Amino acid sequence: MSSIYETIKFSSKMQMNIFIHSVNYVQNHWHESLESLFVLKGNVNIVIDESAYYLSQEDVIVINANEVHTISSNDDNIILALQIPIDFIKPYYEDIENIKFNCKSVLLKDEDKYIIDEIRKILAKTMWTYSKDEEDCEIKIQSLAFELIYILCRNFKEKDDVYNKSGNKYSERLKRIIQYIDLNYKEDISLSTLAEKEYLSNAYLSKFFRKYIGKNFHSYLSSIRLEHAVKDLIYSDLSITEVALNNGFNNEKTFFNLFKENYAQTPNSYRKKIKTNLKEMKVNDESFNYVKIDEDKKYTSLFKYLDAKEDGSDKRVSSKSNVKIDLNQKTENINHNWKLLTTIGRAKDGLNKDIQNQLKMIQREIGYKYIRFHGIFDDEMKVYDEDDRGNIILNFSEIDKLFNFLDSINLKPFIELGFMPSKLAKEEKKIFDREAIISPPKDMNKWNILIASFINHCIVRYGLEEVKTWYFEVWNEPEIVNLFGFKDVSDYYNLFENTYNTIKSISKDIKVGAPGINFICDGSYEWYQGFYDFYSSKNIDPDFIYSHSYTYIVDKDVKEIDINSLSEKGILPEDENFLHNYIEKLNDEVREINKKDKEIYITEWNSSPSHRELTHDTCYKSAFIVKNIVENMDSTKSLAYWAVSDFIEELPLPDDEYHGGVGLITLNSIKKAAYNAFYLLAKLGSALVDKGDGYYITRSSKGYQIILYNYCHFDKLYLSMDTSKMTQEDRYGVFKNDNSKEFNFILENIDSGNYEIKEHRVNRNHGSSFDAWIEMGAQKYLEIEEVEYLKSKSYPSYIRKNENIKDSYEINKTLQPHEILLLEINKKLN
């Protein structure tokens, strides 16, 4: 049976590869690497040099360099693969090319199988270390690789000169050929050139190429050129012609045809689609069929081989050099735009006593200016009805109750006009557990009457000048057809045009914005471009732009997005600076589309849209919030965290208090660590003194405020949506290696005198009600005294002391993973 040579590209730092994959069929091939396979799930057939082996879950097999092998399976399977290049081993074991390892767990006697457990442990440690991706982890991975080779040498080594000679018969020639092509692919090289270098005939080299590389010379050369051209498409601004010529293609047409053949789209389309969503995309290759895995708990059978003390890596302090801060340096004004807006689920929720008490607390301890919610026209608000003759019956009493309450706690409404009352709905599409109707109106004139009556009612009740300070948006995320959008986009255009003109006919100074769009794919921007083309053709100019950000981008058409699935399962941000990059792109795209700057309000944001994302309840969220607020301070007109409460209508309310809800406060009104992030941020001053990695320093009339945070991002496994290391009670095993962080500051040119120093900390021991719940026993149903106990444990730690300071002040603080700390340095009046 013929076989092909597989070119393996290794991580430049690790100098080896480790990955999880599923196999349907991988044809006969060989490579110059030592490959260890560990079956985590299912059954797999492997044929090595014509000998067949049937592997079941937890079997391990080692494939030697240059051994021809094929892999197949009809089962649902998961395999861990560790590939170590022979060239990596050679400097330390010169004879490695003259031996092979006969390591196949299916052939071992029972008394010898303990050795395989040692190999499983090494593979588990290697994958764990790789997933944590801590600084210098490649050194640890390499040491584990040598430990594996040591075990193989001591237990499975066989010297076999015949094996070496036959296996390496053509490897040196292949290496020379591949290296030559890699170095010269941009040049005008040919089969003849290569044949001459190797002292071979064209015919012989052509057969050699097809036999051992699996394709002819021209196809292989073209695939290498295409691979490099794709990188230029993604990472450069070169024209398509320049990309083609710079990578060895004779002309743009040749490149265009080859690209379309492999990617089923044009280079321009590909570049536009991938520009902001840089993912590894490979040329279609019929030689191998590795299927990407995306399955919960796929590593469970692997990580049981980790010892508890090895369930992660060594804890250490990531030291920080002394930072000198000149307090006399010029400061920048801070508006704290993040405090403009807060959010709850639905309008009706604002009449719920528990939610009202939560809002009172938030206003007392943080203090927002506006509040946004869905569903002001929902049936549960009893706004719209019709009699038997179709005459309109309007009742704004529930809205009045809501607005009166908001006014009593100094909150103004930020009004999303929706959803559709059932009596006015054209269609019967319903979403969420507490049903909301997504439909255009059956009668646009009646909708206009509803809007005009509502606005006029508000003006009569609160005055035109007050209503002018409110914000109105027309619907929510209309671009997402599978959730809030209409089947026909023209229905939304018509709704927006009528609503906008109706409100502006009452007063042109009432603010009406473009709809809140969740720019989660390029299709979202395309939708907005179409919307802009529409409203500009109607001489409509929205007063501002809304956007939502849940720190994820999907590689789908906007019509294919299933937000319901995201609400349950979620998706996590690979980019630690996602929100910052999202805002930058949003500003650029909106400016380009509108031909001018527009005020942008982010009216919803969170780390995940899921209402069952268990890290929402943990200390992780406090550091996440502080990081994203201070690193994006005032970059938009608002940055409204979704949401205040876990009481959200989208899914059925759960039994568990700590179920991973998006809120800052639990169903029983217990503050989470996330709440305390905003509580401490609210104490910052209005002048920025300095900022840097993990710190933000402000000044107020009272003194100075320093907020510190030790943010730890998700590890690679959890980002792939694997939950093997996540349980209801243990939710901290899914982050990159948890290292403490040391901060050392010297505040220079501080006025000498007596100061009051206040220190607030939020960590797993203080200010995290979830961790207190775990310590208390993690009971599903809470008794009244337990609720009160957890409320008492939800406060940050607090220290207040007096110090006499002369000229400078030294600060040395160490933060645990996910910890935040606020220092208030206030000068005392004599």
C-alpha positions in Angstrom: 0.0 0.0 0.0 1.4 3.4 -0.9 2.0 6.0 1.8 2.7 9.7 2.0 5.1 11.8 3.9 3.5 14.1 6.5 5.2 17.5 7.0 4.6 18.4 10.7 5.1 22.0 11.8 6.0 22.4 15.4 5.4 25.1 18.0 8.5 27.3 17.8 8.7 27.5 21.6 7.8 24.0 22.7 9.5 22.4 19.7 6.8 19.7 19.8 3.0 19.4 19.5 0.3 18.3 21.8 -3.3 18.3 20.8 -6.7 16.5 21.2 -8.5 15.3 18.1 -11.0 12.9 16.8 -10.3 10.5 13.9 -12.5 9.1 11.1 -9.8 8.0 8.8 -6.2 9.0 8.3 -4.6 7.4 5.3 -1.2 5.6 5.3 1.5 8.2 6.1 4.8 8.6 7.9 6.7 11.4 9.5 10.0 12.0 11.4 8.5 12.3 14.8 7.9 10.1 17.8 4.2 10.1 18.3 2.4 9.0 21.5 -1.3 8.4 21.3 -3.6 8.1 24.3 -7.2 7.1 23.6 -9.5 9.1 25.9 -12.8 7.9 24.5 -14.1 5.2 22.1 -12.3 2.6 20.0 -9.6 3.2 17.4 -7.9 0.9 14.8 -4.2 1.6 14.1 -2.2 -0.2 11.5 1.6 0.2 11.8 3.9 -1.3 9.1 1.0 -3.7 8.2 0.4 -4.9 11.8 -3.1 -4.0 13.2 -3.9 -3.0 16.7 -7.4 -2.4 18.2 -7.2 0.3 20.9 -9.9 1.0 23.5 -10.4 3.8 25.9 -7.2 4.5 28.0 -5.0 2.5 25.6 -1.6 4.0 24.8 0.5 3.4 21.7 3.8 4.9 20.5 4.4 5.3 16.8 8.1 5.5 15.9 9.6 8.0 13.5 9.4 6.7 9.9 6.8 4.0 10.7 4.1 3.9 8.1 0.7 4.0 9.9 -3.0 4.5 9.3 -5.7 5.3 11.8 -9.4 4.7 11.5 -12.5 4.5 13.6 -16.3 4.2 13.2 -16.8 5.2 16.9 -17.2 8.6 18.6 -13.6 8.9 19.7 -11.1 11.3 21.3 -7.4 10.9 21.1 -4.5 12.8 22.7 -1.4 13.1 20.5 2.1 14.1 21.6 4.5 14.5 18.7 8.2 14.9 19.5 10.6 15.5 16.5 13.6 13.2 16.4 15.8 16.3 15.8 14.7 17.5 19.3 16.0 14.3 20.9 19.2 13.8 18.9 21.4 16.3 20.8 20.8 14.3 24.0 20.5 10.8 22.6 22.7 10.4 19.5 21.5 6.8 18.9 17.8 7.6 18.7 17.7 7.0 15.0 18.9 3.4 15.5 16.2 2.3 18.0 12.5 2.0 18.2 10.1 1.7 21.1 7.7 -1.2 21.1 5.2 0.5 23.5 1.7 -0.8 22.9 -0.5 -1.2 26.0 -2.7 -3.8 24.3 0.4 -6.2 24.2 1.5 -5.8 27.8 1.0 -8.4 30.5 -1.1 -7.3 33.4 2.0 -7.2 35.8 3.7 -4.7 33.4 0.7 -2.3 32.8 1.7 -0.1 35.7 4.3 1.4 33.4 1.6 2.6 31.1 0.1 4.4 34.0 3.3 6.4 34.3 3.1 7.3 30.7 -0.6 8.4 31.1 0.4 10.6 34.0 3.1 12.3 31.9 0.7 12.9 29.1 -1.9 14.3 31.5 0.7 16.6 33.1 1.8 17.7 29.7 -1.7 18.6 28.5 -2.5 20.3 31.8 0.7 22.4 31.6 0.0 23.3 28.0 -3.6 24.3 28.7 -2.5 26.6 31.6 -0.1 28.4 29.2 1.8 30.1 32.0 5.1 32.0 31.4 7.9 29.6 30.4 5.6 26.6 30.4 7.5 25.2 27.4 10.4 24.4 29.7 8.1 22.2 31.9 6.7 20.6 28.8 10.1 19.8 27.4 11.1 18.3 30.8 8.0 16.0 30.7 8.9 15.0 27.2 12.4 13.9 28.3 10.8 12.0 31.3 8.6 10.2 28.8 11.6 9.3 26.6 13.4 8.0 29.7 10.6 5.7 30.5 10.4 4.4 27.0 14.2 3.8 26.9 14.1 1.9 30.2 11.1 -0.3 29.3 10.4 -0.4 25.6 13.7 0.1 23.7 14.6 -2.2 20.8 17.7 -1.8 18.7 17.0 -2.6 15.1 19.4 -1.6 12.3 17.2 -3.0 9.7 14.3 -0.8 10.9 16.6 2.2 10.8 17.9 1.6 7.3 14.5 0.9 5.8 12.7 3.6 7.7 15.3 6.3 6.8 16.0 5.2 3.3 14.5 8.3 1.8 14.1 10.6 4.8 17.3 12.6 4.2 16.4 13.2 0.6 12.9 14.2 1.6 14.2 16.6 4.2 16.5 18.3 1.7 13.7 18.6 -0.9 11.2 20.0 1.6 13.7 22.4 3.1 14.7 23.7 -0.4 11.1 24.3 -1.3 10.4 26.1 2.0 13.4 28.4 1.4 12.8 29.1 -2.3 9.0 28.9 -2.8 8.9 32.5 -3.9 11.4 31.9 -6.7 10.8 30.4 -10.1 11.8 26.8 -9.1 10.8 23.7 -11.1 11.0 19.9 -11.0 14.0 20.1 -13.3 15.9 22.4 -10.9 15.2 20.1 -8.0 16.1 16.9 -9.9 19.4 18.5 -10.9 20.2 19.3 -7.3 19.5 15.8 -6.2 21.3 14.2 -9.2 18.1 12.5 -10.3 16.1 12.3 -13.5 12.9 14.3 -13.8 10.9 11.1 -14.2 12.3 9.5 -11.1 11.9 12.6 -9.0 8.3 12.9 -10.2 7.5 9.4 -9.1 9.4 9.8 -5.8 7.4 12.9 -5.1 4.0 11.4 -5.7 4.9 8.2 -3.8 6.3 9.7 -0.6 4.6 13.1 -0.4 1.3 12.0 -1.9 1.0 14.7 -4.6 2.9 15.8 -7.6 5.7 18.5 -7.4 3.6 21.3 -8.8 0.6 20.6 -6.4 2.9 20.5 -3.4 4.7 23.7 -4.4 1.4 25.5 -5.0 0.1 24.4 -1.6 3.2 25.9 0.1 2.8 29.1 -1.8 -0.9 29.3 -1.0 -0.2 28.7 2.7 2.1 31.7 2.9 -0.2 33.8 0.7 -3.1 33.2 3.1 -1.0 34.6 6.0 -0.3 37.7 3.9 -4.0 38.1 3.2 -4.7 38.1 6.9 -1.8 40.0 8.4 -0.9 42.5 5.7 -2.5 45.2 3.7 -1.0 44.1 0.4 -3.2 44.1 -2.7 -4.3 40.7 -4.1 -1.8 41.0 -6.9 1.0 41.8 -4.6 0.1 38.8 -2.4 0.2 36.5 -5.4 3.5 37.8 -6.9 5.2 38.0 -3.5 4.5 34.3 -2.9 5.8 32.9 -6.2 2.6 32.8 -8.3 3.1 33.8 -11.9 0.0 36.0 -11.9 -3.1 37.0 -9.9 -5.4 34.7 -11.9 -3.4 31.6 -11.0 -3.5 32.5 -7.3 -7.2 33.4 -7.6 -8.2 30.1 -9.1 -6.2 28.0 -6.7 -7.5 29.9 -3.7 -11.1 29.5 -4.8 -10.5 25.8 -5.4 -9.3 25.3 -1.8 -11.4 27.9 0.1 -14.6 28.0 -2.0 -14.5 31.8 -2.0 -12.4 34.6 -3.4 -9.3 36.0 -1.7 -11.1 39.3 -1.1 -14.1 37.7 0.5 -11.9 35.6 2.7 -9.9 38.6 3.8 -13.0 40.6 4.6 -14.5 37.8 6.6 -11.4 36.8 8.6 -10.0 40.3 9.2 -11.1 40.7 12.8 -11.6 37.1 13.6 -8.1 35.6 13.2 -8.5 31.9 13.3 -6.3 29.2 12.1 -7.7 28.1 8.8 -6.1 25.3 6.8 -6.1 24.5 3.1 -8.4 21.7 2.3 -6.2 18.6 2.4 -7.6 15.2 1.5 -4.6 13.5 2.9 -5.7 13.8 6.6 -9.1 14.0 8.2 -8.6 15.2 11.8 -12.0 16.4 13.1 -12.2 19.3 15.5 -13.6 18.5 19.0 -16.0 20.6 20.9 -17.5 18.4 23.6 -18.0 18.9 27.3 -15.9 16.8 29.7 -13.7 15.4 27.0 -10.6 15.4 29.2 -12.1 13.7 32.2 -10.4 10.3 31.5 -7.1 12.2 31.1 -7.1 14.4 34.2 -7.9 11.6 36.6 -4.2 10.7 36.2 -3.2 14.0 37.8 -2.3 13.9 41.4 -4.1 16.5 43.5 -0.9 18.3 44.3 -0.1 18.3 40.6 -3.6 19.6 39.6 -2.1 22.7 38.2 1.4 24.0 38.4 3.7 25.6 41.0 2.3 28.6 42.7 4.6 31.7 42.6 4.6 35.4 42.9 4.8 37.3 39.7 7.0 40.1 41.0 6.6 43.6 39.7 9.5 46.1 39.6 9.2 49.3 41.7 7.1 51.9 39.9 7.7 55.5 40.8 4.6 57.7 40.5 5.1 61.5 40.4 1.9 62.9 41.9 2.7 66.4 40.4 2.4 65.1 36.8 -0.4 66.4 34.6 -3.7 64.5 35.2 -6.6 63.7 32.8 -10.2 64.2 33.6 -12.4 61.1 34.1 -16.1 61.2 33.5 -16.8 57.6 34.7 -19.1 57.0 31.8 -19.5 53.4 33.1 -21.8 54.9 35.8 -24.2 56.4 33.2 -26.3 53.3 32.9 -27.3 50.2 34.7 -29.6 47.4 33.6 -32.4 45.0 34.7 -34.1 42.3 32.6 -37.7 43.6 31.9 -39.8 46.6 32.7 -42.0 44.5 34.9 -39.0 43.5 37.0 -38.7 47.1 38.1 -42.0 46.6 40.0 -40.7 43.5 41.8 -40.1 44.4 45.5 -36.8 42.4 45.6 -35.5 44.1 42.5 -36.5 47.5 43.8 -34.6 46.8 47.0 -31.6 45.8 45.0 -31.8 49.0 42.9 -32.1 51.1 46.1 -28.9 49.5 47.4 -27.0 50.0 44.1 -28.0 53.7 44.0 -27.0 54.2 47.6 -23.6 52.4 47.2 -22.7 53.1 43.6 -25.0 55.6 42.0 -26.1 55.4 38.4 -27.9 58.0 36.3 -30.0 55.8 33.9 -31.5 52.4 33.8 -32.3 50.2 30.7 -34.6 47.3 30.4 -36.6 45.3 27.8 -40.3 44.9 27.4 -41.9 48.3 28.2 -44.9 47.3 25.9 -45.0 43.6 27.0 -48.5 42.3 27.8 -47.5 42.0 31.5 -47.2 45.9 31.5 -50.9 46.1 30.4 -50.2 49.0 28.1 -52.1 48.0 25.0 -55.5 46.4 24.3 -58.3 46.6 21.7 -62.0 46.3 22.1 -64.2 44.0 20.0 -64.3 46.6 17.2 -60.5 47.0 17.1 -60.5 50.4 18.9 -57.3 51.1 20.8 -57.3 51.0 24.6 -54.2 52.4 26.3 -53.2 52.2 30.0 -49.9 53.6 31.2 -50.5 53.0 34.9 -47.9 50.3 35.2 -45.3 52.4 33.4 -46.2 55.3 35.7 -45.6 53.1 38.8 -42.2 52.1 37.3 -41.1 55.6 36.4 -42.3 57.0 39.8 -40.1 54.4 41.6 -37.1 55.1 39.4 -37.5 58.9 40.0 -37.6 58.2 43.7 -34.1 56.7 43.6 -32.7 59.2 41.1 -32.7 57.0 38.0 -33.9 58.1 34.6 -35.3 55.7 32.0 -33.2 54.6 29.1 -36.1 53.3 27.0 -36.0 50.4 24.6 -39.3 50.6 22.6 -40.5 47.0 22.5 -41.6 44.2 22.6 -44.9 44.0 20.6 -48.2 43.8 22.5 -50.1 40.6 21.5 -53.1 42.5 20.3 -50.9 44.6 18.0 -48.7 41.8 16.7 -48.7 40.7 13.1 -47.0 37.4 13.9 -46.9 34.9 16.8 -43.2 34.5 17.3 -42.4 34.2 21.0 -39.1 34.0 22.9 -37.8 33.4 26.4 -39.3 31.6 29.4 -41.4 34.6 30.3 -42.7 35.0 26.8 -42.0 38.1 24.8 -43.6 38.7 21.3 -41.2 39.4 18.4 -43.2 40.8 15.6 -43.8 43.9 13.4 -47.1 45.6 14.1 -50.1 44.4 12.2 -51.1 48.0 11.8 -48.4 50.7 11.6 -50.9 53.5 12.3 -51.9 51.9 15.6 -48.2 51.5 16.5 -47.7 55.2 15.7 -50.6 56.1 18.0 -49.1 53.9 20.8 -45.8 55.7 20.4 -47.2 59.2 20.2 -49.6 58.6 23.1 -46.8 57.2 25.3 -44.4 60.1 24.5 -47.1 62.7 25.1 -48.2 61.0 28.3 -44.6 61.2 29.6 -44.3 64.9 28.6 -47.5 65.7 30.5 -46.4 63.8 33.5 -42.7 64.8 33.7 -42.3 67.8 31.4 -40.8 68.1 28.0 -37.4 69.3 29.3 -37.1 66.1 31.4 -38.1 63.8 28.6 -35.5 65.5 26.4 -32.9 64.0 28.8 -34.1 60.5 28.3 -32.9 58.0 25.6 -35.1 56.0 23.3 -34.0 53.1 21.1 -36.2 51.3 18.6 -36.2 47.6 19.4 -33.3 45.3 20.5 -30.8 43.5 18.3 -33.0 43.5 15.2 -30.2 42.0 13.1 -30.4 38.6 14.9 -33.2 37.0 13.0 -33.3 33.9 15.2 -34.1 36.0 18.3 -35.2 39.6 18.2 -35.2 40.2 14.4 -38.0 40.1 11.9 -38.1 37.7 8.9 -38.1 40.6 6.5 -35.6 43.4 7.3 -37.9 45.9 5.6 -40.4 45.3 8.4 -37.8 46.6 10.8 -36.8 49.5 8.5 -40.5 50.5 8.4 -40.9 50.2 12.2 -37.8 52.4 12.8 -38.8 55.0 10.3 -42.3 55.4 11.7 -41.2 55.4 15.3 -38.4 57.9 14.7 -40.6 60.3 12.7 -43.4 60.0 15.3 -41.2 61.0 18.2 -39.4 63.7 16.3 -42.7 65.2 15.2 -43.5 65.8 18.9 -40.0 67.3 19.6 -36.9 67.1 17.4 -34.9 67.4 20.6 -36.0 64.0 22.0 -33.1 61.6 21.6 -33.8 58.6 19.3 -30.9 56.2 18.5 -30.2 53.5 16.1 -31.1 50.0 17.5 -28.9 48.1 20.0 -26.8 45.9 17.7 -24.6 43.0 18.9 -21.7 43.2 16.6 -20.6 39.6 16.9 -19.7 38.9 13.3 -18.9 40.7 10.1 -22.5 40.2 9.1 -23.6 42.5 11.9 -21.6 45.3 10.3 -23.0 44.5 6.9 -26.5 44.7 8.5 -25.7 48.0 10.0 -24.4 49.3 6.6 -27.7 48.3 5.0 -29.6 50.0 7.8 -27.5 53.2 7.4 -28.1 53.2 3.6 -31.8 53.0 4.4 -32.1 55.7 7.0 -29.8 58.1 5.2 -31.9 57.7 2.1 -34.9 58.9 4.3 -33.0 61.9 5.6 -33.0 60.3 9.1 -30.1 60.8 11.4 -30.2 58.8 14.6 -28.9 60.7 17.6 -26.5 57.9 18.7 -25.5 54.3 18.2 -26.1 51.4 20.7 -24.1 48.3 20.9 -23.8 45.2 23.1 -20.6 43.2 23.8 -20.3 39.8 25.3 -16.6 39.3 24.5 -17.1 36.8 21.7 -17.1 36.8 17.9 -18.8 34.0 15.9 -17.7 32.9 12.5 -21.3 32.7 11.2 -23.7 34.6 9.1 -25.8 36.9 11.3 -28.9 34.9 10.2 -27.5 31.6 11.6 -26.7 32.8 15.1 -28.6 31.0 17.9 -28.6 33.3 20.8 -30.8 30.9 22.8 -28.0 28.4 22.7 -25.5 31.1 23.7 -27.7 32.0 26.7 -27.5 28.4 27.9 -24.0 27.3 26.9 -22.3 30.6 26.3 -19.0 31.2 24.6 -15.8 32.6 26.2 -13.3 35.3 25.1 -9.9 34.0 23.9 -8.6 37.6 23.7 -8.0 39.0 27.2 -8.3 42.5 25.7 -11.4 41.7 23.7 -13.6 44.6 24.9 -10.8 47.1 24.2 -10.3 45.8 20.7 -14.1 45.5 20.1 -14.6 49.2 21.1 -11.8 50.3 18.8 -13.2 48.4 15.9 -16.7 49.5 16.6 -15.6 53.2 16.6 -13.7 52.8 13.3 -16.5 50.9 11.6 -19.3 53.2 12.7 -17.2 56.2 11.7 -16.5 54.7 8.3 -20.2 53.8 7.7 -21.6 57.1 8.9 -18.8 59.3 7.4 -18.6 61.0 10.8 -18.2 60.3 14.5 -21.3 59.1 16.3 -21.8 58.8 20.1 -21.6 55.2 20.9 -23.3 53.7 24.0 -22.6 50.1 25.0 -25.8 49.2 26.7 -25.0 45.6 27.5 -21.7 43.9 28.3 -20.5 40.8 30.2 -17.9 38.1 29.9 -20.5 35.7 28.6 -24.1 35.8 27.5 -24.8 32.5 29.4 -27.1 32.5 32.3 -25.4 29.3 33.5 -21.7 30.3 33.3 -20.5 29.2 36.7 -17.6 31.6 36.8 -20.1 34.5 36.9 -20.5 33.8 40.7 -16.8 33.7 41.5 -14.0 36.2 42.3 -13.0 36.0 38.6 -15.7 38.5 37.8 -14.5 41.2 40.2 -11.0 41.3 38.5 -12.6 41.0 35.1 -14.9 44.0 35.7 -12.2 46.2 37.2 -9.8 45.4 34.3 -12.3 46.1 31.6 -13.6 49.3 33.2 -10.3 51.0 33.9 -8.7 49.8 30.6 -11.7 51.2 28.7 -12.5 54.2 30.8 -14.6 56.7 28.9 -13.9 55.1 25.6 -17.7 55.0 25.0 -20.5 57.1 26.3 -21.7 54.3 28.5 -20.5 50.8 29.5 -23.6 49.2 31.0 -23.0 45.8 32.7 -25.7 43.2 32.0 -27.3 42.9 34.6 -28.0 44.0 38.2 -29.8 40.8 39.2 -29.9 37.1 38.5 -33.6 37.5 38.1 -33.7 37.3 34.3 -36.6 36.2 32.2 -34.7 34.3 29.4 -34.5 30.9 31.1 -36.5 29.2 33.8 -35.3 30.3 37.3 -33.0 27.6 38.8 -33.0 26.0 42.2 -29.4 26.8 43.0 -28.5 30.2 44.4 -25.1 30.2 42.7 -26.1 28.9 39.3 -23.9 31.1 37.1 -26.4 33.9 36.5 -25.3 37.1 34.8 -26.3 39.3 37.7 -24.3 41.2 40.3 -26.8 40.0 42.9 -28.3 36.6 43.5 -32.0 35.7 43.6 -32.0 36.1 47.4 -30.4 39.6 47.1 -26.9 38.4 48.1 -24.1 40.5 46.6 -21.5 38.6 44.5 -17.9 39.5 44.2 -18.8 41.2 40.9 -20.9 43.7 42.7 -18.0 44.7 44.9 -15.9 45.6 41.8 -18.4 48.3 41.0 -18.6 49.3 44.7 -14.9 50.0 44.8 -14.7 51.5 41.3 -17.3 54.1 42.5 -14.8 55.4 45.0 -12.2 56.4 42.4 -11.6 60.1 41.8 -12.3 62.3 38.8 -8.6 62.9 37.8 -6.4 60.1 36.3 -2.8 60.3 37.8 -1.3 57.1 36.3 -2.2 53.6 35.0 -0.4 50.5 34.1 -0.5 46.7 34.2 -2.9 45.9 37.0 -3.2 49.3 38.5 -5.1 52.6 38.1 -4.4 55.7 40.2 -6.8 58.7 40.6 -7.1 61.9 42.6 -10.1 63.6 44.2 -10.6 66.5 46.5 -10.1 64.1 49.4 -6.8 62.5 48.3 -5.6 59.6 46.1 -7.2 56.3 45.2 -5.3 53.3 43.9 -7.2 50.3 42.6 -5.2 47.1 41.9 -6.3 43.9 40.2 -4.8 40.5 39.5 -6.7 39.3 36.5 -6.3 35.6 35.5 -7.7 34.5 32.1 -9.3 31.2 31.2 -7.1 28.4 30.2 -7.0 26.8 26.7 -9.3 23.9 27.7 -12.0 26.0 29.1 -11.9 28.3 26.2 -12.6 25.3 24.0 -15.8 24.9 26.1 -14.4 21.8 27.9 -15.7 21.6 31.5 -13.6 18.6 32.7 -12.1 20.8 35.5 -15.4 22.7 36.4 -17.8 21.5 39.0 -20.6 23.2 41.0 -18.2 23.6 44.0 -14.8 23.9 42.3 -14.8 26.7 39.8 -11.3 27.9 39.9 -9.5 25.1 38.0 -10.3 26.6 34.6 -7.9 29.5 34.6 -4.3 30.0 33.6 -1.9 29.2 36.3 -3.0 31.1 39.4 0.0 33.2 40.5 -0.1 36.0 43.1 1.0 39.4 41.8 3.2 41.8 43.7 2.8 45.6 43.4 5.5 48.0 44.6 5.0 51.7 44.2 6.7 54.9 45.4 4.4 57.9 45.4 6.6 60.9 44.9 5.9 64.6 45.7 3.0 63.8 48.0 2.2 66.6 50.3 3.7 65.9 53.7 1.2 65.5 56.6 -1.1 63.2 58.4 -3.1 60.8 56.2 -5.9 58.4 56.7 -5.3 55.1 54.8 -8.3 52.9 53.9 -7.7 49.5 52.4 -10.6 47.4 50.8 -10.0 43.9 49.5 -12.1 41.4 47.5 -10.8 37.9 47.3 -11.9 34.3 48.0 -11.8 35.0 51.7 -13.4 38.4 51.8 -16.3 39.8 49.7 -17.0 36.7 47.8 -20.3 35.2 48.9 -19.9 32.3 46.5 -16.7 31.2 48.3 -18.5 31.7 51.7 -21.3 29.5 50.4 -18.8 26.7 49.5 -17.2 27.0 52.9 -20.6 26.9 54.5 -21.4 23.5 52.8 -22.8 24.6 49.4 -26.4 23.7 50.2 -28.8 23.9 47.3 -31.7 25.4 49.2 -30.8 28.2 51.7 -32.5 28.8 55.0 -33.2 32.4 56.1 -30.3 32.5 58.5 -28.0 31.1 55.8 -29.1 33.9 53.4 -28.3 36.5 56.1 -25.0 34.8 56.9 -23.9 35.0 53.2 -25.0 38.6 53.0 -22.7 39.4 56.0 -19.9 37.6 54.2 -20.4 39.6 51.0 -18.6 42.7 52.2 -14.9 43.4 51.2 -12.3 43.3 54.0 -11.6 46.8 55.4 -8.7 48.4 57.3 -8.4 52.0 58.3 -5.2 53.4 59.8 -3.4 56.8 60.2 0.1 57.5 58.9 2.4 60.5 58.8 3.8 60.9 55.3 6.8 63.0 54.3 7.5 63.7 50.6 6.9 60.2 49.4 4.9 57.1 50.3 5.9 53.5 49.6 3.3 50.8 48.8 3.9 47.1 48.7 0.9 44.8 48.1 0.5 41.2 47.0 -2.7 40.1 45.4 -4.1 36.6 45.1 -5.4 35.4 41.8 -8.7 37.2 40.9 -8.2 39.7 43.8 -8.9 43.4 43.7 -7.7 46.0 46.2 -8.6 49.7 46.7 -6.4 52.0 48.7 -7.8 55.4 49.7 -5.1 57.9 50.8 -6.8 60.9 52.2 -5.1 63.8 53.9 -6.5 64.7 57.3 -7.5 68.2 58.2 -5.7 69.5 61.2 
